[in-house]
Amino acid sequence: MQAEPSPLARFVADAWARHGTEAQSLVDGLRERAATLPADADGVAALVLAEHLWLAHLHHAPGLRAFVAALPASLAATAPTDAALQRTQWVLAAADGGAPGPLPDAPRWRALQNLWSLWCAQGRVAEARAMLEVELPAALTHADPVARKALAATGWTLAQDLREAPRGDGPRDALMIELALASRALWATAGTWVNVERGDWLLARCHAVLGQGGPALAHARACLSLVQQHVGEPGADDFEFFFAHEALAWAQRAAGDASGEAAEVAQMQARLAAITDDGLRPMCADALAALRK
């Protein structure tokens, strides 16, 4: 019989479901648990959550530093929690502009999502872009695909966050495109065709939000083409087709082609009717509603 999750594990799982809108109340909950954080997998999960909330959402490194200072010393005596602590301490040192010391590639590249999110909020976009110029070539030639996937995921997630952020910051918009391009390039070396196709989806959406119809259409068509090439294989389902057509709809809007956009919306509606998964339908319905605003 599978053991019931601990109260801390339940808190962390619930926090990830709500963290986009309730970051402040969640870090308050983490503070209350700091002194008793266990040196186990649940403790690692709480540390990862804390780093993300304080840096990527609240953009407040001092709060994270105070949280780490309140943790029990026993965490450094157990390998998994010690590794998580080293990653967080590396990020905090880098956030201050210091020399953070060595950290294995995969955890460092995962941590860059939070570091670069913080820097973007602080107007330090140039520092993030300069670091990406160094880290991307190293990742592309890295022998371990797990490490390449770490930076690919960081680039994808942060580019998506920047796409949803307010517009008007040219350097940040440039970083968004650079991250999306880097992510797609890395997924092409270490991921599946679905990862690559979703990389084109993101690039189409990023270019479209900047009003760049030409590149948006090119990436949206590449996205749809990849799904079509894999019809009959796992992953090439109505959900994937739905979002390929969504990328094309936004790209057509950016290109000023209203009839092309309407045709893609019709394709989305047809695919939505075939999606029966109750966990996926609301996401698709929201995407369709966004185009109708």
N, C-alpha and C positions, 0 to 999 in steps of 0.2 A: 504494500500500500504506500502510495506517495505521501510524504510528509506535508503537513500544512505549511504554507509560507509563514515566515516570521512576521511580527508586526512591522519591523523595519522594511522587509521585502515588500509588504503590501503598501506601505507608505511610498516607497520609491516607485513602484509600478503605477500607483495612482498619480504620483507627481508628474511622471512623464506624460500622462494623459492630459494634465492640466497646466503644464509648465509654461505654455505660450501666453497664458492670460493671468496666471496667479503666481508669478515668480517670487514676489516679495513674501507672500504668506508661506510659501514652500521653504524659502531659506530660513524663515523664522522657525519652522518645524525642524529643519536640520540643526539649527543652533541648539535647540532644546535637547537634541539627541547626541550632540558632539561628544560630550564627556563619557558616554557609554557606548560609543560606536564599536562594534565587535571586529576583531581581526579575522574576518572570514569573507566569503563571497558577498554577503549582504553589505558588509562594510565597504568593500570595493565599489559596489553599485552606488552606495550613498556618496562616496567620494567623487565618482564620475558625474553624478547628478549635481553635486555642489559646485564643481568646477564649471559646468555648463551654465547653471543658473546665474552664478555671480558674474561670470565674465561675458557670456554671450547674450544674456538677457538684461541683467541689471548693470553691466559694464562697470563693476565696482570691485577692483582687485583688493582694496583694503578689507572688505567684508570677507572675502575668501581667505585672506591671510589670517584674519582673526579666528575664523572657523578652524583652520589648520592648527593654529596655536592652542586651541582648546581640546584637541583630540588626545586620547590616551597614548602614552608612550608605547604601549604594547603593540600598536599597529605597525611600528617600524621593525618589530621582531618577527613578523610573519611575512613570508615572501610575497604573496599576492597584494596585501595591503601596503607593504613597503614599496612595491613597484608603482602602485597607484599614487602613493604619496610623492614619490620621486617625480612622477609626471606632473603632478600639480605644482610642486615646488619649482620645477623647470619652467613651467608656464609663468608662474609669478615672477621669477627672476627675469625672464624674457620681457614680461610686461613692463618691468621697470627700466628696460633698456640696458640691462647689465649682461654679463657673460654667464649664461645659465649652466654651462658645463655639459658634459656628454649625456645623451639619452638615446637608447636604441631607436632605430629609424621608425619602426611601425608605431610605437606609442607617441613618438614626437610628431609624426605626421598626423596622427589622430588628434593630438592636442592643438594643432595649428588652427583647427576650426574655431576654438574658443579664443585663442590668442588673436587671430586676425579679426574676429568679430569685435573684440574689445578695441583693437587698433582702429578699425573702421569707425566705431562710435566716437573715438577720441580724435578723429581727423588725421590719423597716422597711416593713411592708405599707402603712401609711398613706401613705408617700411614693409608693409605686407607684400606689395608688388616686388620689392627688391628681394625679399626672402623667397617668394615663389620662383623667381628667376634662378635662384640657386638650388632650391629643393626639387624642382620639376626634372631637370636633367638627371639628377642623382636617382630619382625614383624611376624614371623611364629605363634606366640601365641596371636597376637593382635586381639581384638574383632571386629574391624571394617575392613571389606574387602576392603573398599576404601583405607585405609592406607596400607594394605598389597599390593594392586595393585600399590601404589606409589613406593615402593621399588622394586617391580617386574619390573616395567617399567624402573626404574633407572638402575638396573642390566643388563637388556636386551640391552638397548641403549648403555651403556658404554662398555659392552662386545663386541658389534658390532663395535663400534668405535675402540677399541683396536685390534680387528681382522683385521681391515683395515690399522692399523698402521704398520710401519716398524718392522721387527722381530729382535731378537738378545738380548732382555732384558728379562732374565729369570724370575725375580720377577714380571715384568709386564705381561708376558705370564701366569704366575700362577694366577695372579689376574683376568685376562680375563676368565680363566676357572672357577674360584671361583664365579665370578659374574654371569656367564651363568648358573651355577648349582643353585645358590641362586635364580635367577629369575625363573627358571623352577619350583623349589620347591614352591615358593610363588604363581605362577600362578596355581599350582595344588590345592591350598587352596582357591583361590579367583577368578580365571578366568574361561574361557571356555575351551573346548577341543582344540579349535584352538590355544589359548594361549599356552597350554601345548605342542601341536604339534610343534609350532614354536619355543618353547624352545628347543625341541630336534633338530630341524633344526639348530639352532644357535650353540648348543653344537657340532653337527656333523661338522659344518663349522670351529669352533674354533679348535677342535682337528685335523681336516684335515690340517689346515694352519700350524700346528706345526709338521706335518708329522706323526701323531699318528693314523695310519690306523685302529687299533683294536677298540678303543673307538669311532672313527668317524663312522665306519660302524654300531656299536651298536646303536648309537643315530639316524643315518640316517634311519635305518630299523624301529626303534621305531616311527620315524616321519611318514614314509610311512604307517606303520601299523595303526596308529591312523586315518589317512585320510581314509584308506580303511574301517575301522570299522564304519565310519559315512557316507558312500556313501548314497546318497539320502537326506541327511540333508543339511540345509544351511551351506555354508562354504566348503563343500567337493566337490569342483569344479575343473575344469581343471587347474586353476591358482595354487591351493594348491597342486595338484598332480605334477604339473610342478616343483615346488620348492622342493618337497620331493624327486623327482628323481634327481634334481640338487645336493642336499645334498649327495645322494648316489653316484653320479658321482665323486664329489670331494673326498668322502671317499674311493672310489675304486682307485682313483689316489694315494691317500696317502698310500694305502695298496699295491700299485704296481701292480694292476690288470687292465691291459690295456683293455682286452676284456670286463670285467665287467663295466669299465667306458664307453666304446663305447655303450654297451647295454643301459645304463642309458641315454646317450646323445640321442639315438634313441627314447627313451620314452619321453624325453623332446621335441624333434621335433614334435612328434605326438600330444602331449598336446598343444604345441604352435599353431598348425594349427587349433585347436578348440577354441582358445581364441579370441573373437571378440571385446573385450573392448579396444578401442584405448588408454585408459589411462594405461592399463596393458601390452599390447603387447610390447611396447618399453623396459620396465623393463625386460621382459622375453627374448627378443632378445639380450639385453646386457648381461644377465646371460649366455646365450648360447654362445655368442661370446667370453666371458671370458674363457670358457673351451676350445676353439679352438685356443687360443694363444699359 
